[in-house]
């Protein structure tokens, strides 16, 4: 669904006004034109992404999908407040890139009507804090399921993985998409997996039972993607379980393995991490791209990651326990370098939203985290200065 969330991360965001929201489906060419204009404008004005900057091939592909897709839009104050695109493999065949990125060859035994794709969900800024996103996703779920879909594929930025997991989507492919919006994580919703949706209290659980689910679909998914099916979901993982998980990944108590948590008590660190998300990455994956607007930092739990400049030169290499991406995280500014996985890794995602909540609820913990980030930055600045000093002395 790739929800545009740039403006939603501003510290001074306001609560969405209380108004009656209605989700509709486009019924004519004029409505579709208005939807596409709204979508492009939000992406340009709020995310800094110009859809027209794509290659000719990408633009043609997007146009073809827009023409056959079903478009949902949200009406508020007699104006468009959001939109979402939905289509199946039956409407238009997946591109070669989609087949690879979504791992669709694993689903060949299912008919094209069984595979749906929801993307380009865009919500106007003042409606993002209310029920608008839930209304859009619920409407898309009902539309796809009534059409015979068994699986829904989407993508989202790393900072929103936890949100999508809470409503029922799962990370499953191990691949990462590099789109105009930056790094995106492919995700899947198994529409007939009533047990999973009910257990995590997903808003889709009740909708699933409106049409008799096939338990064999959930069993197939568990057998085909055992790692994804067994991956802990934040809605299930309480603070204690998350802490145990991090301890296993770092092979030591995280308090002693991650400089970011220095001087935090066990309970303080647990509370800070209660909304954390983890990502599994493969060697060669680009975790972040230079120039992308950033709202998250990463703690390396296993493996290795490299910092590379625009020419591909390696600036630094970090292993488990290290925090990377903290400059852009603190300043909500574009990344200054690429973060590339050198050795299969798992990372903990820290978002600005997490930090803001900590500031509001536990300022003492927030001050310790901020102090530790300052020390990390100071240490790296000192190392850089030393390198530059050695270079100038050699001239």
Secondary structure, DSSP 8 states (H G I E B T S, - for coil): -----TGGG-TT---------EEEE--SHHHHHHHHHHHHHHIIIII---GGGS-HHHHHHHHHHHHHSEEEEEEETTEEEEEEEEEETTTS---HHHHHHTTGGGGTTS-GGGEEEEEEEEE-GGGTTTTHHHHHHHHHHHHHHHTT-SEEEEEE-GGGHHHHHHHT-EEEEEEEEEETTEEEEEEEEETT-HHHHHHTT-TTHHHHTTS---HHHHHHHHHH-HHHHHS--TTT--HHHHHHHHHHHHTS-HHHH-GGGTT--HHHHHHHTTT-EEEEE-TT-EEE-TT-B--EEEEEEEEEEEEE-TT--EEEEE-TT-EESHHHHHHT-B-SSEEEEEEEEEEEEEEHHHHHHHHHH-HHHHHHHHHHHHHHHHHHHHHHHHHHHHHHHT-
